[in-house]
Structures are given as C-alpha cells and as structure tokens.
Amino acid sequence: MNEIAYEDFEKVDIRVGTIVEASVLEGARKPAIRLLIDFGAELGTKKSSAQITVHYAPEALVGRQVAAVVNFPPRQIGKFMSQVLTLGFPADDGSVVLFAPDKKVPNGGRLF
C-alpha cells in the first residue's frame, strides 16, 4: 500500500447528502440508478450515476443519506452527466454496497 500525506487526503472533498430522487438510468452499459442528491445550501443538489441495482431499488433510496466525492470533474455516463461520485464498498459478489453515516447528519457535512 502506498502512503499519502494528509494534505493529499484533504484534496478529496467527501460530503454527505440526502437522495431526493432516484430512477433507473436508461441507456447505461451496466445497470445503474440515477440519483439526485441534496448536499445542503452550500453545494445544492447534484446528479450521480451509481451501479447499485443489486441491493437497492430506486424507490427505497429516496430519503437515504449517502457519501460522495463532490470535487471530481463531471463524467458522462451514456446520455447522463454524473456530477459526483457516490461511494460504496464491494460485497462478496462484487456488487456495490453504499457507504453512509449510521445516524442522520446535516447535508453537506465534510468527511474528516
């Protein structure tokens, strides 16, 4: 494992937000869900594409808090422009399990 300086970690802006909309992302090569995430007054709402269809249905995601990297450049996913990278960990089968706080926290809070 390569070590990094704390200053490198500080460059990655990871924030918490609440999913306000979720739907199947049409036209994606791999099954994905289109998310609209509210990151609070400072950042507002951002769009994300997440390959989380194995464990999550769109309707069950609304109201759930998630963590995301908010300072990567936008990425084109099919016809959809993803603005943030929603974070997760691999399950035993390689599918994605979302990374989120275990208690509700204010939207926009930065991971430290």
Contact map, one row per residue, 1 for C-alpha under 8 A:
1110000000000000000000000000000000000000000000000000000000000000000000000000000000000000000000000000000000000000
1111000000000000000000000000000000000000000000000000000000000000000000000000000000000000000000000000000000000000
1111100000000000000000000000000000000000000000000000000000000000000000000000000000000000000000000000000000000000
0111110110000000000000000000000000000000000000000000000000000000000000000000000000000000000000000000000000000000
0011111110000000000000000000000000000000000000000000000000000000000000000000000000000000000000000000000000000000
0001111111000000000000000000000000000000000000000000000000000000000000000000000000000000000000000000000000000000
0000111111100000000000000000000000000000000000000000000000000000000000000000000000000000000000000000000000000000
0001111111110000000000000000000000000000000000000000000000000000000000000000000000000000000000000000000000000000
0001111111110000000000000000000000000000000000000000000000000000000000000000000000000000000000000000000000000000
0000011111111000000000000000000000000000000000000000000000000000000000000000000000000000000000000000000000000000
0000001111111000000000000000000000000000000000000000000000000000000000000000000000000000000000000000000000000000
0000000111111100000000000000000000000000000000000000000000000000000010100000000000000000000000000000000000000000
0000000001111110000000000000000000000000000000000000000000000000000011100000000000000000000000000000000000000110
0000000000011111000000000000000000000000000000000000000000000000001111000000000000000000000000000000000000000110
0000000000001111100000000000000000000010000000000000000000000000001111000000000000000000000000000000000000111110
0000000000000111110000000000000000000010000000000000000000000000111100000000000000000000000000000001000011111110
0000000000000011111000000000000000001111000000000000000000000000111100000000000000000000000000000000000001111000
0000000000000001111100000000000000001110000000000000000000000111110000000000000000000000000000000000000000100000
0000000000000000111111000000000000111100000000000000000000001111110000000000000000000000000000000000000000000000
0000000000000000011111000000000000111100000000000000000000000110000000000000000000000000000000000000000000000000
0000000000000000001111100000000000111000000000000000000000001100000000000000000000000000000000000000000000000000
0000000000000000001111110000000011110000000000000000000001101100000000000000000000000000000000000000000000000000
0000000000000000000011111000000011100000000000000000000001100000000000000000000000000000000000000000000000000000
0000000000000000000001111100001111000000000000000000000001000000000000000000000000000000000000000000000000000000
0000000000000000000000111111001111000000000000001000000000000000000000000000000000000000000000000000000000000000
0000000000000000000000011111000000000000000000000000000000000000000000000000000000000000000000000000000000000000
0000000000000000000000001111100000000000000000000000000000000000000000000000011000000000000000000000000000000000
0000000000000000000000001111111100000000000000000000000000000000000000000000110000000000000000000000000000000000
0000000000000000000000000011111000000000000000000000000000000000000000000000010000000000000000000000000000000000
0000000000000000000000000001111100000000000000000010000000000000000000000000000000000000000000000000000000000000
0000000000000000000000011001111110000000000000000011100000000000000000000000000000000000000000000000000000000000
0000000000000000000000011001011111000000000000001111100000000000000000000000000000000000000000000000000000000000
0000000000000000000001111000001111100000000000001111100001000000000000000000000000000000000000000000000000000000
0000000000000000000001111000000111110000000000111100000000000000000000000000000000000000000000000000000000000000
0000000000000000001111100000000011111000000000111100000000000000000000000000000000000000000000000000000000000000
0000000000000000001111000000000001111100000011110000000000000000000000000000000000000000000000000000000000000000
0000000000000000111110000000000000111110000011110000000000000000000000000000000000000000000000000000000000000000
0000000000000000111100000000000000011111000111000000000000000000000000000000000000000000000000000000000000110000
0000000000000011110000000000000000001111111111000000000000000000000000000000000000000000000000000000000000110000
0000000000000000100000000000000000000111111110000000000000000000000000000000000000000000000000000000000001110000
0000000000000000000000000000000000000011111100000000000000000000000000000000000000000000000000000000000000010000
0000000000000000000000000000000000000011111100000000000000000000000000000000000000000000000000000000000000010000
0000000000000000000000000000000000000011111111000000000000000000000000000000000000000000000000000000000000010000
0000000000000000000000000000000000000111111111000000000000000000000000000000000000000000000000000000000000000000
0000000000000000000000000000000000011111001111100000000000000000000000000000000000000000000000000000000000000000
0000000000000000000000000000000000011110001111110000000000000000000000000000000000110000000000000000000000000000
0000000000000000000000000000000001111000000011111000000000000000000000000000000011110000000000000000000000000000
0000000000000000000000000000000001111000000001111100000000000000000000000000000011111100000000000000000000000000
0000000000000000000000001000000111100000000000111110000000000000000000000000100101001100000000000000000000000000
0000000000000000000000000000000111100000000000011111000000000000000000000000000000001100000000000000000000000000
0000000000000000000000000000011110000000000000001111100000000000000000000000000000000000000000010000000000000000
0000000000000000000000000000001110000000000000000111111100000000000000000000000000000000000000111100000000000000
0000000000000000000000000000001110000000000000000011111110000000000000000000000000000000000000000000000000000000
0000000000000000000000000000000000000000000000000001111100000000000000000000000000000000000000110000000000000000
0000000000000000000000000000000000000000000000000001111110000000000000000000000000000000000000111000000000000000
0000000000000000000000000000000000000000000000000001111111011000000000000000000000000000000000000000000000000000
0000000000000000000000000000000000000000000000000000101111111000000000000000000000000000000000000000000000000000
0000000000000000000001110000000010000000000000000000000111111100000000000000000000000000000000000000000000000000
0000000000000000000001100000000000000000000000000000000011111100000000000000000000000000000000000000000000000000
0000000000000000000000000000000000000000000000000000000111111100000000000000000000000000000000000000000000000000
0000000000000000001011000000000000000000000000000000000111111111000000000000000000000000000000000000000000000000
0000000000000000011111000000000000000000000000000000000001111111000000000000000000000000000000000000000000000000
0000000000000000011100000000000000000000000000000000000000001111100000000000000000000000000000000000000000000000
0000000000000000011000000000000000000000000000000000000000001111110000000000000000000000000000000000000000000000
0000000000000001111000000000000000000000000000000000000000000011111000000000000000000000000000000001100100000000
0000000000000001111000000000000000000000000000000000000000000001111100000000000000000110000000000111100000000000
0000000000000111100000000000000000000000000000000000000000000000111110000000000000000110000000000011100000000000
0000000000000111100000000000000000000000000000000000000000000000011111000000000000011110000000000000000000000000
0000000000011110000000000000000000000000000000000000000000000000001111110000000000011110000000000000000000000000
0000000000001110000000000000000000000000000000000000000000000000000111110000000000111000000000000000000000000000
0000000000011000000000000000000000000000000000000000000000000000000011111000000000010000000000000000000000000000
0000000000000000000000000000000000000000000000000000000000000000000011111100000000111000000000000000000000000000
0000000000000000000000000000000000000000000000000000000000000000000000111110000000110000000000000000000000000000
0000000000000000000000000000000000000000000000000000000000000000000000011111000011110000000000000000000000000000
0000000000000000000000000000000000000000000000000000000000000000000000001111100011100000000000000000000000000000
0000000000000000000000000000000000000000000000000000000000000000000000000111111111000000000000000000000000000000
0000000000000000000000000001000000000000000000001000000000000000000000000011111111000000000000000000000000000000
0000000000000000000000000011100000000000000000000000000000000000000000000001111110000000000000000000000000000000
0000000000000000000000000010000000000000000000000000000000000000000000000001111110000000000000000000000000000000
0000000000000000000000000000000000000000000000001000000000000000000000000001111111000000000000000000000000000000
0000000000000000000000000000000000000000000000110000000000000000000000000111111111100000000000000000000000000000
0000000000000000000000000000000000000000000000111000000000000000000000000111100111111000000000000000000000000000
0000000000000000000000000000000000000000000001110000000000000000000001011110000011111000000000000000000000000000
0000000000000000000000000000000000000000000001110000000000000000000111111100000001111100000000000000000000000000
0000000000000000000000000000000000000000000000011100000000000000000111010000000001111110000000000000000000000000
0000000000000000000000000000000000000000000000011100000000000000011110000000000000011111000000000100000000000000
0000000000000000000000000000000000000000000000000000000000000000011110000000000000001111100000000110000000000000
0000000000000000000000000000000000000000000000000000000000000000000000000000000000000111110000011110000000000000
0000000000000000000000000000000000000000000000000000000000000000000000000000000000000011111000011110000000000000
0000000000000000000000000000000000000000000000000000000000000000000000000000000000000001111111111000000000000000
0000000000000000000000000000000000000000000000000000000000000000000000000000000000000000111111111000000000000000
0000000000000000000000000000000000000000000000000000000000000000000000000000000000000000011111100000000000000000
0000000000000000000000000000000000000000000000000000000000000000000000000000000000000000011111100000000000000000
0000000000000000000000000000000000000000000000000000000000000000000000000000000000000000011111110000000000000000
0000000000000000000000000000000000000000000000000001011000000000000000000000000000000000011111111000000000000000
0000000000000000000000000000000000000000000000000011011000000000000000000000000000000001111001111100000000000000
0000000000000000000000000000000000000000000000000001001000000000000000000000000000000001111000111110000000000000
0000000000000000000000000000000000000000000000000001000000000000010000000000000000000111100000011111000000000000
0000000000000000000000000000000000000000000000000000000000000000011000000000000000000011100000001111100000000000
0000000000000001000000000000000000000000000000000000000000000000111000000000000000000000000000000111110000000000
0000000000000000000000000000000000000000000000000000000000000000111000000000000000000000000000000011111110000000
0000000000000000000000000000000000000000000000000000000000000000000000000000000000000000000000000001111100000000
0000000000000000000000000000000000000000000000000000000000000000000000000000000000000000000000000000111110000000
0000000000000000000000000000000000000000000000000000000000000000100000000000000000000000000000000000111111000000
0000000000000001000000000000000000000000000000000000000000000000000000000000000000000000000000000000101111101000
0000000000000001100000000000000000000001000000000000000000000000000000000000000000000000000000000000000111111000
0000000000000011110000000000000000000111000000000000000000000000000000000000000000000000000000000000000011111000
0000000000000011100000000000000000000111111000000000000000000000000000000000000000000000000000000000000001111100
0000000000000011100000000000000000000000000000000000000000000000000000000000000000000000000000000000000011111110
0000000000001111000000000000000000000000000000000000000000000000000000000000000000000000000000000000000000011111
0000000000001111000000000000000000000000000000000000000000000000000000000000000000000000000000000000000000001111
0000000000000000000000000000000000000000000000000000000000000000000000000000000000000000000000000000000000000111
